[in-house]
Amino acid sequence: MPVIRPMTEDDAEAALRLTIETFDDLSRRRGEPPEPPVSMEHALPRYRNFPRNDPGGSWVAEDEHGLAGCALAVKREGIWGLSLLVVRPGLQSAGIGSDLLRHAHDYAHDATGRIILSSPDARAIRAYARLGLDLHPCFVAKGKPRAVRVPEGFREGTADDIGFIEEVDRVARGGARRPSIETLLEMQQTLLVLPGRGYAFFGQGSIRTLAALDEHSAAEVLRGALARVEEEVSLGYLTVAQQWAVPVFHEVGLEVCGSAGVAFLAGDLNGFSPYFPSGAFL
């Protein structure tokens, strides 16, 4: 049986490779195309920063072949979120994931809110449901945007905007997440800002996360971010709290349909709106 231990920065590359292997296996089992190739240079800061910023939520399982599993959880201003739970294909359903999840969820002992964005894997959904979070069905918007209107004053941001971003996150998701925002910048994701109203992060041809002070501002930020999209895009983990975005999706020609994943939410998250959650940074 693999040994469960705290993750270190030295585990980052192995954890990233295990993540790629696990999600490629899930795609094959579901008859779906594999995930787009990952830039190791851009992705590694995420994995390195977890043991730095959230040692209590960063755990790995290790056996004689290397890393057998990994669980990564964040906690920012009382908001806990599970960023990752993977187990090596061939070892799944053997209790490793449950052990890792228990360690990562212990980090939520004093949290005021909890977030998990689950893959469609039935085993994962069953495990998360046992934690006492509420399951929220999701929808997805996909396609290539067309004729997008960019709001006046929309611009690229810098680290100098982080204070404003923290204010927005407290309104939209119940708590700020400075270390996560700094990591997104380190990963060379593009920060987009509508001054005094909201922001988004854009990378790998898609919107990584988005938040605003009100729904009208969020719709404007969404338009500005979608104007950056040059190819097909798929935006998921959107719940009823993101209904404000649906008119914008229809306006720019995106198709709205059911999603393959579900969101688990609990506690005080300020309505989780107007907000697009990030799969990695919640």
Secondary structure, 3 states (H helix, E strand, C coil): CCEEEECCHHHHHHHHHHHHHHHHHHHHHCCCCCCCCCCHHHHHHHHHHHHHHCHHHEEEEEECCEEEEEEEEEEECCEEEEEEEEECCCCCCCCHHHHHHHHHHHCCCCCCEEEEEECCCHHHHHHHHCCCCEEEEEEEEEECCCCCCCCCCCEECCHHHHHHHHHHHHHHHCCCCHHHHHHHHHCCCEEEEECCCEEEEEECCEEEEEEECCHHHHHHHHHHHHCCCCCCEEEEEECHHHHHHHHHHHHCCCEEEEEEEEEEEEECCHHHCCEECCCCCC
